[in-house]
């Protein structure tokens, strides 16, 4: 009885220490990626290929979901605003919620499950099939050759994807609000332009998406690089990437919002 | 995939992303509006600015001619100092007056600029002399109720006198 209790307490301690030391390894990994980024910028085609796999291949899902999110915002916003007789403010509602929050956050969530999981699985499998070890044998630095290009490719793609998501969302809101329901087109755009500030809203949204991109990519790369070299290990690492980066995105979003929009 | 097609797709992606940011900046945001380099600053002090906010429009005859650049508080006169950025395309006479208005009954507040008759024009850093602050709805209602109770008291008094 006593023994079991002690064991469970020891278990808590061990898990906590494990987590903290993993955080330490992840931070060191992040620094290492930064330090080894130079060579990958000199061979820019490596980064271009990663922009293709992370960014271009995510285009369809980002564009389609952006359009639908915007259309839903248009419908729901109209329902609520109509009761107050201010349906012209629909443009403001759609654009502000997209540019400030939904664009960066939903795009990053989609990016984590579309591109982040792929990165983890790819690197985990490279490790399981000993390709990484082979590179080290050939004196090729795997961080510079494999990890850093993926990092920069994804970090460059993320803000572009978030901007595309927001733009598609605004178009979706326009389609539903103006074309379908018949809100006045002039006041839809003019009220939107009066309310959305470039620095305050759009630039902060871009900053958010860059931060999310760095967080998602670091988590994905680290989980892949740290995965046990077995089929089960890779599958668990992929799951962990999606779960951890989704939580990181939402948590970071709260912190960034508190910093950016407090008292405005 | 061939490197040329890869480059083409990535180029397309980057162009689309930058176009989206530009779309957000120009069509959704207000970057295409007034350029701060093409405005002149005019100051005005008000006894009460109500709910006026920075970036609120400055209108003359209902047309937007500038924006509120800054709102401050003068600790000597206990008045609000508002800096207006008026587009250089629209010069105004020196004795123009500014008043704070509300668009609609509950809409946003803006500054209405009314041109005066002076031959000299306002230049950067000038101060507007004639201003009128915001009408605070609560004060208006309070005044109305006060007048109302006064008049009912008067009416009651008159009735009593008649009896």
Interface residues (C-beta under 8 A of the other chain):
Chain A: X45 X48 X49 X51 X52 X55 X56 X59 X95 X99 X157 X159 X160 X161 X163 X164 X166 X167 X168 X170 X189 X192 X193 X194 X196 X197 X198 X201 X202 X206
Chain B: X1 X3 X6 X7 X9 X10 X12 X13 X14 X16 X17 X18 X20 X21 X23 X24 X25 X27 X28 X29 X30 X31 X32 X33 X55 X57
